[in-house]
Amino acid sequence: MRTRAPAVVGLLAAASLGLTACADLGGLDLESVGDEGKTTYIKLALNQAETHPSYIALANLSDRFEEATDGRWKIEVFPNEQLGSQQEVLQFVKSGAIEMAIVSGTQLENMNKDFQVLNMPTTFSSIEHQMNVIRDQDLMEPLFQSLADTDNISVIGGFTQGTRNLYTSDGGVVTPADLAGQKIRVQESAMHIRMIELMGGSATPLSYGEVYTAIQSGVLDGAENNEVSYVTQNHHEVARFHSNTEHLVGLDYMVMRDDLLDAMDDADRELFLQEWDAAMDEHTDLWNSETDAAIERAKASGAEFVQVDEQAFAEALAPIRDEFLTNDFQRGLYDAVRDADTGENAS
């Protein structure tokens, strides 16, 4: 957010060995990054496939940045968790083993609870609201630079995860009462567990890759996610009732080695941040298109999209703010984010 003054062989194998191998994976000479006559390679970890909007936007960012710098910089995007899980690659960025990664908000919560503000239900009313906020340097810099000194991590922005909704296998959900007794998959986050409890369900943390089988076998009654994941993971086949709760607008963060961002010369840093901003725009456009297509595909396959009692869910989720906003910084940031909402859902 701030405007401040050859590929590694065997990287996948080394990453799988854990942090003990990290020292062998870095190797960037920060004194000479971006110099004429050489290429500085930046390793970027992603857990999505090559067809995902995140990969497409990042690959295009890489091409633009390489061309604009006459090949002095090259961002190598490693999709499909090739460099490890999100938890692992976050540690690799911290250690300098890799340079950049896309990680979910729940990962950063584990390092600084203040990130809960942006990962909380009710914080954002829409994708547009979310993306406007994370571009606000004055508002975001204290949070996004909070890990720089302690963990060598800068957050330079993010990609939307879209609006998250409930989907269930046995009838639609209109009010929180309809979720009574239903086991709903959530991410491993205390706040998200509490979110489902307040919405009336029984929260069940489970690995993302296990959700389809768990719903199919009856271990789960449903899950919560965005429409793109609902379809790309084929969850619409086993949970055909999609209830438009819009309880959360999720966010993935772009994290980067802080010392590398500092080591870039002013012109390269400015260019990189401009191209990253363009990547956020491209990703949002791709995400909106993919969401529309996913909804149509789900409907064509028999999924039912259910309108909910929005007020009932808003009232049910209201206590989460007082439960999880525990200091003045968090409360002030939340209020500032809400005040920045100028959309039709602003209150």
C-alpha positions in Angstrom: 0.0 0.0 0.0 2.8 2.4 0.7 4.8 4.4 -1.9 8.3 4.2 -0.4 11.6 5.5 -1.1 16.6 -18.1 -13.0 13.6 -20.1 -11.4 14.6 -22.2 -8.4 15.2 -25.9 -9.3 13.5 -28.4 -7.0 11.4 -25.7 -5.2 8.4 -27.9 -4.8 10.4 -30.7 -3.3 12.1 -28.4 -0.9 8.9 -26.7 0.2 7.4 -30.0 1.1 10.2 -30.6 3.5 9.0 -27.7 5.7 10.7 -24.7 7.1 14.0 -26.5 7.7 14.6 -26.2 3.9 13.7 -22.6 3.7 17.3 -21.2 3.9 18.1 -22.9 0.6 15.2 -21.4 -1.3 15.8 -17.7 -0.8 19.0 -16.5 -2.2 18.0 -13.1 -3.4 20.8 -10.5 -3.3 18.8 -7.5 -2.2 21.6 -5.2 -3.1 21.2 -6.1 -6.8 17.5 -6.8 -7.3 16.2 -5.3 -10.5 19.7 -4.4 -11.9 20.2 -4.1 -15.6 21.5 -7.1 -17.4 19.9 -9.7 -15.1 16.5 -11.0 -14.2 15.3 -11.0 -10.6 12.8 -13.8 -10.1 10.0 -13.4 -7.6 8.3 -16.6 -6.5 4.5 -16.2 -5.9 2.5 -18.9 -4.2 -1.2 -19.5 -5.0 -3.6 -22.3 -3.9 -5.9 -21.9 -6.9 -5.8 -23.6 -10.3 -4.7 -22.0 -13.6 -8.4 -21.4 -14.6 -9.2 -19.4 -11.5 -9.5 -15.6 -11.7 -6.6 -15.2 -9.2 -4.2 -17.1 -11.4 -5.2 -15.3 -14.6 -4.9 -11.8 -13.0 -1.5 -12.7 -11.5 -0.1 -14.2 -14.7 -1.1 -11.1 -16.6 0.5 -9.0 -13.9 3.7 -11.0 -14.3 3.7 -10.5 -18.1 3.1 -6.7 -17.8 5.8 -6.2 -15.2 8.4 -8.2 -17.1 7.7 -6.4 -20.3 7.7 -2.9 -18.7 11.1 -3.6 -17.0 12.7 -5.1 -20.1 12.9 -8.5 -18.4 14.7 -7.2 -15.2 11.9 -8.6 -13.1 9.9 -11.8 -13.5 7.1 -13.0 -11.2 6.8 -16.8 -11.3 3.3 -17.8 -10.2 3.1 -21.3 -8.7 -0.6 -22.4 -8.6 -2.3 -25.4 -7.0 -0.4 -25.2 -3.7 2.8 -26.3 -5.5 4.8 -24.4 -2.8 2.7 -25.7 0.1 -0.4 -24.8 2.0 -1.3 -21.3 2.8 -0.1 -21.7 6.3 3.2 -23.0 5.0 3.8 -20.3 2.3 3.1 -17.5 4.8 6.0 -18.8 6.8 8.1 -19.1 3.7 7.5 -15.4 2.9 8.4 -14.5 6.5 11.7 -16.4 6.3 12.5 -15.1 2.8 12.2 -18.6 1.1 9.7 -17.1 -1.3 8.8 -13.5 -2.1 5.0 -13.3 -2.4 1.8 -15.3 -1.7 -1.9 -15.0 -1.8 -3.4 -16.1 1.6 -6.8 -16.0 3.2 -7.8 -13.6 5.9 -8.0 -16.4 8.5 -4.2 -17.0 8.0 -3.4 -13.4 8.9 -5.7 -13.4 11.9 -3.4 -16.0 13.4 -0.6 -13.5 13.3 -2.5 -10.3 14.2 -6.1 -10.5 15.5 -6.7 -7.0 14.1 -7.2 -8.6 10.7 -10.4 -10.0 12.1 -12.0 -6.6 11.3 -11.8 -7.2 7.6 -12.8 -10.8 7.8 -15.9 -10.3 10.0 -19.5 -10.7 8.9 -21.2 -7.3 8.5 -17.9 -5.4 7.8 -18.4 -5.1 4.0 -21.7 -4.7 2.3 -20.5 -5.5 -1.2 -17.4 -6.3 -3.3 -17.2 -2.7 -4.5 -17.2 -1.5 -0.8 -14.5 -4.0 0.0 -12.2 -3.1 -2.8 -12.6 0.6 -2.3 -11.6 0.2 1.4 -8.5 -1.9 0.8 -7.2 0.7 -1.7 -7.5 3.4 0.9 -3.9 3.8 1.9 -4.5 6.1 4.8 -7.0 3.8 6.3 -5.2 0.5 5.6 -1.6 1.2 6.1 -1.5 0.7 9.9 -3.0 -2.7 9.5 -1.2 -3.7 6.3 2.2 -2.8 7.7 1.6 -4.2 11.2 3.6 -7.4 10.4 6.5 -5.6 8.6 8.9 -5.2 11.6 8.1 -8.4 13.4 7.6 -10.8 10.5 9.1 -9.1 7.4 5.6 -9.2 5.8 3.9 -6.4 3.9 0.3 -6.7 2.8 0.0 -4.8 -0.4 -3.7 -5.4 -1.2 -6.1 -8.2 -1.9 -8.4 -10.2 -4.1 -12.1 -10.5 -3.3 -13.4 -13.9 -2.3 -16.9 -12.7 -3.3 -20.0 -12.8 -1.3 -20.4 -15.9 0.8 -23.8 -17.6 1.3 -25.2 -20.8 2.8 -26.0 -23.9 0.9 -27.6 -27.0 2.3 -28.8 -30.5 1.2 -32.2 -30.6 2.8 -34.3 -27.6 2.0 -33.6 -23.9 1.8 -32.8 -21.6 4.7 -35.0 -18.5 5.0 -34.4 -17.6 8.7 -31.8 -18.5 11.3 -34.4 -20.9 12.8 -34.2 -23.0 9.7 -30.5 -23.8 10.5 -31.3 -25.4 13.9 -29.5 -28.7 14.2 -27.8 -28.4 10.8 -24.0 -29.1 10.6 -22.4 -26.4 8.5 -18.8 -26.5 7.4 -16.7 -23.4 8.2 -13.0 -22.4 8.0 -10.9 -23.0 11.1 -11.5 -19.6 12.7 -13.1 -19.0 16.0 -14.9 -16.0 14.6 -16.4 -18.0 11.7 -17.4 -20.8 14.0 -19.3 -18.2 16.1 -20.7 -16.8 12.9 -22.5 -20.0 12.1 -23.6 -20.5 15.7 -25.2 -17.0 15.7 -26.9 -17.8 12.4 -28.6 -20.8 14.0 -26.4 -23.7 12.9 -23.8 -26.1 14.3 -20.4 -25.1 13.0 -18.1 -27.9 11.8 -14.5 -26.9 10.8 -13.3 -29.2 8.0 -10.7 -29.3 5.3 -12.0 -27.6 2.1 -11.3 -30.7 0.0 -13.4 -32.9 2.2 -16.6 -30.9 2.0 -18.2 -32.7 -1.0 -17.9 -36.2 0.4 -19.0 -35.0 3.9 -22.2 -33.5 2.5 -22.8 -36.5 0.2 -22.5 -38.9 3.1 -24.5 -36.9 5.6 -21.7 -36.0 7.9 -22.4 -32.3 7.0 -25.7 -30.7 6.1 -24.2 -27.9 4.2 -21.5 -25.3 4.0 -20.9 -21.6 3.3 -18.9 -20.2 0.4 -19.1 -18.0 -2.6 -20.9 -19.0 -5.8 -17.8 -19.7 -7.8 -16.6 -22.3 -5.3 -20.1 -23.7 -4.9 -19.9 -24.7 -8.6 -16.3 -25.3 -9.3 -16.1 -27.7 -6.3 -19.4 -29.3 -7.5 -21.0 -28.7 -4.1 -24.2 -27.8 -6.0 -24.5 -31.5 -6.8 -24.9 -32.5 -3.1 -26.3 -29.3 -1.6 -28.7 -27.9 -4.1 -30.4 -25.3 -1.9 -28.4 -22.1 -2.1 -29.6 -19.5 0.4 -28.5 -15.9 -0.4 -27.5 -14.9 3.1 -24.6 -12.7 1.8 -23.3 -12.9 5.4 -19.7 -12.2 4.5 -17.6 -10.7 1.7 -14.4 -12.7 1.9 -10.9 -11.4 1.2 -7.6 -13.0 0.1 -4.5 -10.9 0.8 -1.4 -10.4 -1.2 1.6 -10.6 1.1 5.2 -9.8 0.2 8.6 -9.7 1.8 8.9 -6.3 3.3 12.7 -6.2 2.8 12.2 -6.9 -0.9 9.7 -4.1 -1.3 12.1 -1.8 0.4 15.0 -2.9 -1.8 13.2 -2.0 -5.1 14.2 1.3 -6.5 11.5 4.0 -6.5 10.6 3.7 -10.1 10.3 -0.1 -10.1 8.3 -0.1 -6.8 5.9 2.5 -8.2 5.5 0.5 -11.4 5.0 -2.7 -9.5 2.3 -1.2 -7.3 0.5 0.3 -10.3 0.5 -3.1 -12.1 -0.7 -4.8 -8.9 -3.6 -2.2 -8.7 -4.5 -3.1 -12.3 -4.4 -6.8 -11.3 -6.9 -6.1 -8.5 -9.2 -4.5 -11.1 -8.9 -7.4 -13.5 -9.5 -9.9 -10.8 -12.7 -8.2 -9.7 -14.0 -8.0 -13.2 -13.2 -11.7 -13.8 -14.7 -12.6 -10.5 -18.0 -10.9 -11.2 -18.2 -12.6 -14.6 -17.4 -16.0 -13.1 -20.0 -15.5 -10.4 -22.7 -14.8 -13.0 -21.7 -17.8 -15.0 -21.5 -20.0 -11.9 -25.0 -19.1 -10.8 -26.4 -19.9 -14.3 -24.6 -23.2 -14.3 -25.9 -24.1 -10.9 -29.5 -23.2 -11.8 -29.2 -25.2 -15.0 -28.2 -28.3 -13.0 -31.2 -28.0 -10.7 -29.9 -25.9 -7.8 -32.5 -23.6 -6.1 -31.5 -20.1 -5.1 -33.5 -19.0 -2.0 -34.1 -15.5 -0.9 -33.7 -15.1 2.9 -35.0 -12.8 5.6 -32.1 -10.4 5.5 -33.1 -8.5 8.6 -33.4 -11.7 10.6 -29.8 -12.7 9.7 -28.5 -9.1 10.3 -30.0 -9.1 13.8 -28.6 -12.6 14.5 -25.1 -11.6 13.5 -25.1 -8.2 15.3 -23.5 -9.6 18.5 -20.4 -10.7 16.7 -19.0 -7.2 16.6 -18.9 -6.8 20.4 -17.6 -10.3 20.9 -14.6 -10.0 18.5 -13.8 -6.3 18.4 -11.8 -6.2 21.5 -9.6 -3.1 21.4 -9.9 0.6 20.4 -8.0 0.1 17.1 -10.3 -2.7 15.9 -13.4 -0.8 16.9 -12.1 2.4 15.2 -11.2 0.6 12.0 -14.5 -1.2 11.8 -16.4 2.1 12.2 -14.2 3.8 9.6 -14.8 0.9 7.1 -18.5 1.1 7.7 -18.5 4.8 7.2 -16.8 4.4 3.9 -19.7 2.4 2.5 -21.5 4.6 0.0 -23.4 1.8 -1.8 -27.1 1.0 -1.8 -26.7 -1.3 1.3 -25.0 1.5 3.4 -26.7 2.2 6.7 
